Amino acid sequence: MSRHERLLVDGPGGKIEVFVEEHDKPQGIALIAHPHPLFGGTADNKVVTTLARVFRERGCITLRPNFRGVGGSEGEHDHGNAETEDLLALHAWARARYAALPIYLAGFSFGAYVIARLAQRLAAAGDPARWLVLIGTAAGFVEGARRYDTGAVAPDTLVIHGAADETVRLENVLAWAEPLELPVVVVPGADHFFHRRLHLIRDIVQRAWR
């Protein structure tokens, strides 16, 4: 049994709108970040909601925030900098509300870039995430956006990318992952938004579950 809520959480730049689904017997907290807000990304993105469904099936409370300027979230887009601070504030809120449950982090596209930044900050603070799932990770030069210098992540991070991704080229992600010795799960034929292949994301995450 689960309970859905739409909440407004105080952040450093104003209110953060977050969609929460709770469980009676939670096993963890999953914070899931959406794609680029200036290109239509929201917490209701299908990749994001697919990830949330998988994490709920594994007993996690799921948190799907809207980035600055999206939906009920206040503030303006800041290329991942202020967005990272907002997610840190949301993490602190979740820690206060749910105590010592393990934290899972997941993100899609720009959201994956921000989640990687968040994971570094949490690890440096002595509260590392249990597991990261990054899909369509913004890395290198992205057409219509900018260059993303995506940071290092834990070696057990699950990275999923579409072979036919037209937004973030597969070679960008491979170039980021290679020096980290980080495996990348490539989905043949999948575009950036995994049209008609969302079920494969679900299957891959389920099989790789930690």
Residue, then its C-alpha position, 0 to 999 in steps of 0.5 A: m500500500s502506498r500514499h501519494e502526496r504533492l509537497l512544497v519543500d523549502g529550498p535555498g532558492g524557494k519552494i521545491e515541488v516534489f511528488v512523494e509516494e510512501h510505503d507502509k514498510p519502506q526499505g529505502i528512499a529513491l530520489i529521482a531527477h528529471p531531464h532538462p527543464l528548458f527543453g520540456g523536462t518535468a517530474d512526470n517524464k516517462v523515464v522518470t516515472t518508469l524508474a519510480r515504479v521500479f523503485r516502488e516495487r522494491g519497497c522504496i519511498t519515491l521522491r520526484p522533484n521538479f527543478r527550478g522554474v518547473g511546475g510549482s518549483e520556484g527559482e530559475h534554471d542554473h545549469g545544474n549548480a543551484e539544482t544540486e543545492d536544491l537536491l541537497a536540501l531535499h535530501a536533508w528534508a528526507r533524512a529528517r522525515y524518514a531517518a536512516l533509510p538507505i538513499y538511492l539516487a536516479g536521474f535521466s539526462f540533465g537529471a543524471y548529470v545533477i544526480a552525479r553531482l549530488a552523489q559526490r556531495l553526499a559521499a564527501a559528507g559521509d552519507p553516500a547513496r546506496w546505489l545510483v542509476l543514470i540513464g541518458t546521462a548528459a556528458g560532453f557537448v549536448e546539441g542545443a544545450r552546453r558542455y557537461d563535465t560530468g563527475a566521477v561516480a561509484p564503480d557500481t553505478l548502473v549506466i544505461h544509454g540508448a545506442a541511437d540517442e540523438t541528444v547525448r551521443l553514445e560516444n560522449v558517455l563512453a568517453w566519460a565512462e572509460p577512464l572511470e572503468l565504468p560499464v555502460v549498458v547499451v540498449p540497441g535502437a533506443d533513442h534518448f527518450f527510450h520510446r517503445r523501450l521503457h520496459l527494457i529500462r525496467d527490466i535492466v534495473q530489476r536485474a541489476w538491483r543492489 
